[in-house]
C-alpha cells in the first residue's frame, strides 16, 4: 500500500517545513518539501493540514510489568497506550518477575511481545552481582543495552558491590543504562525520617529520603567507572541540578543523560496536590531542580526524554514514603506534555524531536528508525495543536486507569500514529489486530 501524508508541517533533523511523507508498505519512500507528490498515485491519502508530522517517539525507558506483575499492566495494554501517545518503539526494563537477568528470560519476553505488542519493542538485559559471564551470550543486534540498578530500587536488582560494578563496567559489550541512587545514604535518611515522623513518613519527605546527596554520590561513581573502563554510559532519569552539572554537553557516544517527563513537569510543591501519585524513584525534587532539567533540554546536557512509565494499581499507591509504591503511568501523555513545553517556550519543537526520536536512535544505534528518511521504517506520528481535551479515567488507555495528569487540559492531541506504515492509532482508536516488530540495533 502506498500512503501519502500531505499538507502537514514535517519536523525532522532540525528543520520544519510543509511537505509530504510518501510511504510504500512498511517503509518511507521519500520526504518531499511542498506538494509535488501526486496524490492520485496513492492508495491512501492522509490530510495533515494544520498538524505537525513527526518521527514516531522512541521511549527508551518503560516498565510494562510483564511477566509476573500483570495485575498492574501488560505488554498488550501498555503498547496500546504507547500507540495512543505517539510512541512507536519502546525499550522495557528488566525488573519483572522473573527478572530479565538470563538469556532465557530475555527470550521469553521477546516471545510475549511478538504475540502482544502493538508497537515496536525491545528489552534491556539486567545486570546482577554475578551474571556478567552471561553478557557474551547476548545478541547486540537485538537489545539496546544492559541496565544496572546502582542503588536501592524496586525489583531486588541492586548492584552495590564495588567488585561487581567494576566487572560490569569493564566487561559490558553494550551500553550501560544506570539507575543511580546510593543505598547507604537512602537507608540512613529513611531511618532518620522514621524516627522523626513515624513508621510511614508523609510523601513530601520522599525527596529528603531519596535525596540529592544519594543521587549525586551514585552518579559520580557511575561516571568514574565509565571513564576508567571506556564504557558507554546512559544515566537514567537524572533528577537534580547537581547531577546535571556532571554531564558533558552533546556527547552522544560516551556519557549521556535521560530526563523522565515527570521530573520536567512536577516539583516539590506538587506533593501537596498529587501526593503519592507522583512518588517515583528517584524522587521528584525542588523547583530549582526541575528548572535546571528544563534548561538541560536545550543546552545539550540532557540527550533523551523518556517516561520511566511504571504503572501500579491505585490501591498500591496509597500511603507514605515507606508504603506507597513508586512509579507512575505516563506513556500516553509524554508527547502532549512535551509539546506543551514547546508552546511555553521551554524548547523548540525541533529540539523536542531530537530528544524523543533522533537521539534515542543515535545513542543505542537503532536501525532505520527515529528519523523521517527514505528507506527507514514508516514510524510516524501526527499531532494537532490548539485542540483542547481533558484527561479523565475514560481517556486513559493504560491498564491501571489512573494518571497524575487526570484533570489536566492538554492543548495538543495525538491524532494518528503509524507504526511500520500501518495506522495503529487513529483519533481515539487503537488497531488491536496490529502487531509491531522486534527492533534491530547496530
C-alpha positions as CSV (number, residue, x, y, z in Angstrom):
1,X,0.0,0.0,0.0
2,X,1.2,3.5,-0.9
3,X,0.3,6.2,1.7
4,X,0.7,9.9,1.3
5,X,0.7,12.2,4.4
6,X,0.1,15.6,2.9
7,X,-0.2,19.2,4.0
8,X,1.3,18.9,7.5
9,X,4.4,20.6,8.9
10,X,7.1,18.0,8.9
11,X,9.6,18.2,11.8
12,X,12.8,16.3,11.1
13,X,16.5,16.6,11.7
14,X,16.4,20.2,12.9
15,X,14.1,21.5,10.2
16,X,10.4,22.2,9.9
17,X,8.6,22.6,6.5
18,X,5.3,21.9,4.9
19,X,5.6,18.8,2.8
20,X,4.6,15.2,2.1
21,X,5.8,11.9,3.5
22,X,5.4,9.1,1.0
23,X,5.1,5.6,2.5
24,X,5.4,2.4,0.5
25,X,4.3,-0.6,2.6
26,X,6.3,-0.5,5.8
27,X,9.0,2.0,4.6
28,X,9.3,5.6,3.9
29,X,9.7,6.1,0.2
30,X,10.6,9.8,0.3
31,X,10.0,13.1,2.2
32,X,9.2,16.0,-0.1
33,X,9.1,19.7,0.6
34,X,5.9,21.4,-0.8
35,X,3.2,19.5,-2.6
36,X,5.0,18.0,-5.6
37,X,3.9,14.4,-4.7
38,X,0.9,13.3,-6.8
39,X,-1.9,12.2,-4.6
40,X,-3.5,10.1,-7.4
41,X,-0.6,7.7,-7.1
42,X,-1.5,6.9,-3.5
43,X,-3.8,4.1,-2.2
44,X,-4.4,6.2,0.9
45,X,-4.1,10.0,1.4
46,X,-3.9,11.4,5.0
47,X,-4.6,15.1,5.1
48,X,-2.4,16.5,7.8
49,X,-3.2,20.2,7.2
50,X,-2.8,22.2,10.4
51,X,-0.9,19.3,12.0
52,X,2.7,18.5,12.7
53,X,4.2,15.3,11.3
54,X,6.9,13.9,13.5
55,X,9.0,10.7,13.6
56,X,7.5,8.2,16.0
57,X,8.7,8.6,19.5
58,X,11.3,6.0,20.8
59,X,10.8,5.7,24.6
60,X,14.0,4.2,26.0
61,X,12.7,3.6,29.5
62,X,9.4,1.8,30.3
63,X,8.1,-0.8,32.7
64,X,5.3,-2.8,31.1
65,X,5.3,-5.3,34.0
66,X,5.0,-8.5,32.0
67,X,5.7,-11.2,33.0
68,X,4.8,-11.5,36.7
69,X,3.1,-8.2,37.6
70,X,0.3,-8.2,35.1
71,X,-2.3,-7.0,37.5
72,X,-0.7,-3.6,37.1
73,X,0.0,-3.6,33.3
74,X,0.9,-5.9,30.5
75,X,2.5,-5.6,27.1
76,X,-0.9,-5.6,25.3
77,X,-2.4,-2.7,27.4
78,X,0.7,-0.5,27.6
79,X,1.7,-0.8,24.0
80,X,-1.9,0.4,23.2
81,X,-1.3,3.3,25.5
82,X,2.1,3.9,23.7
83,X,0.3,4.0,20.3
84,X,-2.2,6.4,21.7
85,X,0.6,8.7,22.8
86,X,2.6,8.6,19.6
87,X,5.3,6.2,20.8
88,X,6.1,3.7,18.1
89,X,9.1,1.9,19.8
90,X,9.8,1.1,23.5
91,X,12.7,-0.4,25.5
92,X,11.4,-2.3,28.5
93,X,13.2,-2.6,31.8
94,X,14.4,-5.9,33.4
95,X,12.8,-5.7,36.9
96,X,9.9,-8.1,36.2
97,X,9.1,-11.5,37.6
98,X,11.2,-13.3,36.7
99,X,13.9,-10.7,36.3
100,X,15.4,-10.4,32.8
101,X,18.8,-11.5,34.0
102,X,19.3,-14.6,32.0
103,X,19.2,-15.1,28.2
104,X,16.3,-17.5,28.6
105,X,14.2,-14.8,30.5
106,X,15.1,-12.3,27.8
107,X,13.9,-14.7,25.0
108,X,10.6,-15.3,26.9
109,X,9.9,-11.5,26.9
110,X,10.6,-11.3,23.2
111,X,8.2,-14.2,22.7
112,X,5.5,-12.4,24.7
113,X,6.0,-9.1,22.9
114,X,5.9,-10.9,19.5
115,X,2.4,-12.0,20.4
116,X,1.1,-8.9,22.1
117,X,2.9,-5.7,21.3
118,X,1.0,-3.2,19.1
119,X,4.2,-1.1,18.6
120,X,7.9,-2.0,18.1
121,X,9.8,-3.4,21.1
122,X,13.0,-4.4,22.7
123,X,14.2,-5.1,26.2
124,X,17.2,-4.2,28.4
125,X,19.1,-7.1,29.9
126,X,19.5,-6.8,33.7
127,X,22.9,-6.9,35.4
128,X,23.3,-8.6,38.8
129,X,26.2,-9.0,41.1
130,X,27.1,-12.4,39.5
131,X,25.8,-12.6,35.9
132,X,28.5,-10.7,33.9
133,X,29.6,-14.1,32.5
134,X,26.3,-14.2,30.5
135,X,26.9,-10.9,28.7
136,X,28.8,-12.7,25.9
137,X,25.7,-14.7,25.1
138,X,23.6,-11.5,24.3
139,X,22.9,-10.6,20.7
140,X,24.0,-7.0,20.3
141,X,21.6,-6.6,17.3
142,X,18.6,-7.5,19.4
143,X,18.8,-5.3,22.6
144,X,19.7,-1.7,23.3
145,X,21.9,-2.4,26.3
146,X,22.3,-3.6,29.9
147,X,20.5,-2.0,32.9
148,X,22.3,-1.6,36.2
149,X,20.5,-0.6,39.4
150,X,23.3,1.0,41.2
151,X,21.1,2.0,44.2
152,X,18.0,0.9,46.0
153,X,15.1,0.4,43.7
154,X,12.2,-2.0,43.1
155,X,12.7,-5.5,41.9
156,X,15.5,-6.6,44.2
157,X,18.2,-6.0,41.5
158,X,20.5,-3.8,43.5
159,X,24.2,-4.0,42.5
160,X,26.3,-2.1,45.1
161,X,29.4,-4.3,45.4
162,X,32.4,-2.4,44.1
163,X,33.9,-5.6,42.7
164,X,30.7,-6.4,40.8
165,X,30.3,-2.9,39.4
166,X,34.0,-2.9,38.2
167,X,33.4,-6.2,36.4
168,X,30.1,-5.0,34.8
169,X,31.6,-1.7,33.6
170,X,34.7,-3.5,32.4
171,X,33.1,-6.4,30.5
172,X,29.8,-5.0,29.2
173,X,29.8,-5.3,25.4
174,X,26.8,-3.0,25.2
175,X,25.8,0.5,26.5
176,X,25.0,0.5,30.2
177,X,21.9,2.3,31.5
178,X,22.2,3.1,35.2
179,X,19.7,3.9,37.9
180,X,21.9,6.0,40.3
181,X,21.0,6.3,44.0
182,X,23.2,5.4,46.9
183,X,21.6,2.7,49.1
184,X,23.5,3.6,52.3
185,X,22.5,7.2,52.1
186,X,18.9,6.3,51.4
187,X,18.8,3.9,54.3
188,X,20.2,6.4,56.7
189,X,17.8,9.1,55.6
190,X,14.8,6.7,55.9
191,X,15.8,5.8,59.5
192,X,16.1,9.4,60.4
193,X,12.7,10.2,58.8
194,X,11.0,7.4,60.6
195,X,12.5,8.5,63.9
196,X,11.1,12.0,63.4
197,X,7.8,11.4,61.5
198,X,6.8,7.8,62.3
199,X,7.0,4.5,60.5
200,X,5.5,5.8,57.3
201,X,6.6,9.4,56.7
202,X,4.3,11.5,54.6
203,X,5.2,11.5,50.9
204,X,6.5,15.1,51.0
205,X,9.6,13.6,52.7
206,X,10.4,11.3,49.8
207,X,12.9,13.8,48.2
208,X,14.6,14.2,51.6
209,X,15.0,10.4,51.9
210,X,15.9,9.7,48.2
211,X,18.0,12.9,48.4
212,X,20.2,14.9,46.1
213,X,23.2,13.5,48.0
214,X,22.1,9.9,47.3
215,X,21.7,10.6,43.6
216,X,24.9,12.6,43.3
217,X,27.1,10.0,45.1
218,X,25.9,7.2,42.8
219,X,26.1,9.2,39.6
220,X,29.7,10.3,40.4
221,X,30.6,6.6,40.9
222,X,29.0,5.6,37.6
223,X,30.8,8.3,35.6
224,X,34.1,7.4,37.2
225,X,33.7,3.8,36.3
226,X,32.6,4.6,32.8
227,X,35.7,6.9,32.2
228,X,38.0,4.3,33.8
229,X,36.8,1.4,31.6
230,X,35.8,3.4,28.4
231,X,32.2,2.2,28.9
232,X,29.3,3.8,27.0
233,X,27.1,5.1,29.9
234,X,23.5,6.3,29.7
235,X,22.3,7.7,33.1
236,X,18.5,7.2,33.6
237,X,16.1,9.8,35.0
238,X,18.5,12.5,36.1
239,X,16.6,14.3,38.9
240,X,18.9,17.0,40.3
241,X,20.8,20.1,39.1
242,X,23.9,18.8,40.8
243,X,24.0,15.6,38.7
244,X,23.3,17.6,35.6
245,X,26.5,19.6,36.2
246,X,28.5,16.4,35.8
247,X,27.2,15.6,32.3
248,X,29.2,16.8,29.2
249,X,27.1,18.6,26.6
250,X,26.3,16.9,23.3
251,X,28.4,13.8,23.9
252,X,26.2,11.1,22.3
253,X,28.7,8.2,22.2
254,X,30.2,8.2,25.7
255,X,28.2,9.6,28.6
256,X,24.6,10.7,28.2
257,X,21.7,11.6,30.4
258,X,18.0,10.9,30.2
259,X,15.3,13.1,31.8
260,X,12.0,11.5,32.7
261,X,9.0,13.6,31.8
262,X,7.7,13.6,35.4
263,X,10.8,15.3,36.6
264,X,10.2,18.0,33.9
265,X,6.6,18.6,34.9
266,X,6.5,18.3,38.7
267,X,8.4,19.7,41.7
268,X,8.2,19.5,45.5
269,X,5.2,21.8,45.6
270,X,3.1,19.2,43.7
271,X,3.2,16.6,46.5
272,X,0.5,18.7,48.3
273,X,-1.8,18.4,45.3
274,X,-0.9,14.9,44.0
275,X,0.5,13.1,47.0
276,X,1.8,9.6,46.3
277,X,0.6,9.7,42.7
278,X,3.9,11.4,41.9
279,X,6.0,9.2,44.2
280,X,8.8,7.9,41.9
281,X,12.4,6.7,42.3
282,X,14.5,8.9,42.1
283,X,12.2,11.4,43.8
284,X,10.7,14.5,42.2
285,X,12.6,17.2,43.9
286,X,12.8,21.1,44.1
287,X,11.5,23.6,41.6
288,X,15.2,24.6,41.1
289,X,16.0,21.0,40.0
290,X,13.0,21.0,37.7
291,X,14.1,24.3,36.1
292,X,17.7,23.1,35.7
293,X,16.5,19.9,34.0
294,X,14.4,22.0,31.6
295,X,17.5,24.1,30.8
296,X,19.4,20.9,30.2
297,X,17.0,20.1,27.4
298,X,18.3,22.9,25.3
299,X,22.0,23.2,26.3
300,X,22.9,19.6,25.3
301,X,23.3,18.0,28.7
302,X,20.1,16.1,28.5
303,X,20.1,13.9,25.4
304,X,16.9,11.9,25.8
305,X,13.4,12.5,27.3
306,X,11.7,9.2,28.3
307,X,8.8,8.3,30.5
308,X,10.0,5.8,33.1
309,X,6.4,4.6,32.6
310,X,5.8,2.5,35.7
311,X,2.1,1.6,36.3
312,X,0.7,0.4,39.7
313,X,-2.8,-0.2,40.8
314,X,-4.1,2.9,42.5
315,X,-4.6,0.9,45.7
316,X,-0.8,0.2,45.7
317,X,-0.1,4.0,45.6
318,X,-1.7,4.7,48.9
319,X,0.3,5.6,52.0
320,X,3.6,7.5,52.5
321,X,7.3,7.1,51.9
322,X,7.6,3.6,53.3
323,X,4.4,2.0,52.0
324,X,3.2,3.7,48.7
325,X,4.6,2.1,45.5
326,X,7.0,4.3,43.5
327,X,6.2,4.9,39.8
328,X,3.5,6.4,37.6
329,X,2.0,5.8,34.2
330,X,3.0,8.5,31.7
331,X,3.5,6.9,28.2
332,X,0.2,8.1,26.8
333,X,0.9,11.7,27.9
334,X,4.6,12.3,27.4
335,X,4.4,13.7,23.9
336,X,1.5,16.1,24.5
337,X,3.2,17.2,27.8
338,X,6.5,17.9,25.9
339,X,4.6,19.7,23.2
340,X,3.1,22.0,25.9
341,X,6.7,22.8,27.0
342,X,7.3,23.8,23.3
343,X,4.3,26.1,23.5
344,X,5.6,27.5,26.7
345,X,8.9,28.3,25.1
346,X,11.0,25.9,27.1
347,X,12.3,24.2,23.9
348,X,11.7,24.2,20.2
349,X,9.7,21.5,18.5
350,X,12.8,20.6,16.5
351,X,14.8,20.0,19.7
352,X,11.9,18.0,21.2
353,X,12.0,15.7,18.2
354,X,15.8,15.4,18.7
355,X,15.3,14.3,22.4
356,X,12.4,11.9,21.8
357,X,13.2,10.3,18.5
358,X,16.5,11.1,16.9
359,X,18.8,10.8,20.0
360,X,17.5,7.5,21.3
361,X,18.1,6.1,17.8
362,X,21.6,7.6,17.7
363,X,22.7,6.6,21.2
364,X,21.5,3.0,21.0
365,X,22.2,2.7,17.3
366,X,18.7,1.7,16.3
367,X,18.4,0.5,12.7
368,X,16.3,2.5,10.4
369,X,14.0,4.2,12.9
370,X,13.9,7.5,14.7
371,X,14.0,9.7,11.6
372,X,11.8,10.5,8.6
373,X,14.2,9.3,5.9
374,X,13.9,7.4,2.7
375,X,14.4,3.7,3.3
376,X,13.6,4.0,7.1
377,X,10.6,2.3,8.7
378,X,7.5,4.4,8.5
379,X,7.1,5.2,12.2
380,X,5.2,8.5,12.1
381,X,3.0,10.5,14.5
382,X,0.6,13.3,13.5
383,X,-0.2,15.8,16.2
384,X,-2.6,18.7,16.2
385,X,-2.1,21.9,18.1
386,X,-4.8,24.2,19.6
387,X,-7.1,21.3,20.3
388,X,-8.2,21.1,24.0
389,X,-9.0,17.9,25.7
390,X,-9.2,16.8,29.4
391,X,-7.6,13.7,30.8
392,X,-10.3,11.6,32.5
393,X,-10.3,8.0,33.5
394,X,-12.2,7.2,30.3
395,X,-9.4,8.6,28.2
396,X,-6.6,6.6,29.9
397,X,-5.6,3.5,27.9
398,X,-3.1,2.0,30.5
399,X,-4.5,-0.9,32.4
400,X,-4.3,0.8,35.8
401,X,-6.7,3.5,34.6
402,X,-5.2,6.4,36.6
403,X,-2.7,9.1,35.9
404,X,-1.2,12.1,37.7
405,X,-2.4,14.0,34.6
406,X,-6.1,13.4,35.4
407,X,-8.0,16.7,35.3
408,X,-5.3,18.3,33.2
409,X,-6.3,20.1,30.0
410,X,-3.9,19.5,27.1
411,X,-3.9,21.7,24.0
412,X,-2.1,19.2,21.8
413,X,-3.6,16.0,20.6
414,X,-2.1,12.9,19.0
415,X,-4.4,12.3,16.0
416,X,-2.7,9.4,14.3
417,X,0.2,7.0,14.9
418,X,1.7,5.0,12.1
419,X,3.9,2.0,13.0
420,X,5.8,0.4,10.1
421,X,3.4,2.2,7.8
422,X,0.3,0.8,9.5
423,X,-2.2,3.2,11.0
424,X,-2.2,1.7,14.5
425,X,-3.9,4.6,16.2
426,X,-6.5,6.9,14.6
427,X,-8.4,9.5,16.6
428,X,-9.0,7.5,19.7
429,X,-9.0,4.0,18.3
430,X,-6.1,1.5,18.5
431,X,-6.0,-1.3,15.9
432,X,-5.8,-4.2,18.3
433,X,-5.1,-6.6,15.4
434,X,-1.8,-5.0,14.5
435,X,1.5,-6.2,16.0
436,X,4.8,-4.3,16.0
437,X,8.2,-5.6,15.2
438,X,11.3,-6.5,17.1
439,X,13.7,-3.6,16.9
440,X,17.1,-4.1,15.4
441,X,20.3,-2.4,16.5
442,X,23.8,-1.7,15.3
